[in-house]
Amino acid sequence: GHSLGAGLATVVAARFNQAASSVEEKGIVRALSFAAPPVAQVLGPAVSLDHSKFAVLADPYDPVFVESVCPQQQTSGAMLCVFSSGEEPSSCRRCYEKFPVNSSKPACGECFSERHIYKHYYDDLVPGPRAECTKTSKDVPSPWSARCFGGEHGDVNHA
């Protein structure tokens, strides 16, 4: 699924797997999602996503993806795979000036239109190079990650 559909697919698969026997691999459901929103609060602390069964594919500048991994990973342990998406768009750079992101900013709306719409994934990202995967949000290759996690820029606002 993509966006809300991705979130729903992830939650349904996680709940199904929670009910299935952990020994019986046959009954396990896997989910591959595009630009999934944060799901950790919906799943609760008792459910985590095994990175061998759940993967989130995303444009590294997609605001829905960014909000799901920064400042803390809300994808509950899913494998995070980001496509090589070129230079950070100026609208996204303005959107991600401070964390947590204020998604009501006009720049975030522009960034959303440029990077979250499924057509962008379908036309621009999926046909291109394979996405790079990591198990932790701090390892996502993106210019905003230093701002989010306090790296070189040191201008993180987690208030």
Buried (B, 14 or more C-beta within 10 A) or exposed (E): BBBEBBBBBBBEBBBEBEEBEEEEEEEBBEBBBBBBBBBBEBBEEEBBBBBEBBBBBBBBBBBBBBBBBBBBBBBBBBBBBBBEBEEBBEBBBBBBBBBBBEBEBEBBBBBBEBBBBEEBBEEBBEEEEEBBBBEEBBEBEBBBBBBBBEEEEEEBEEE
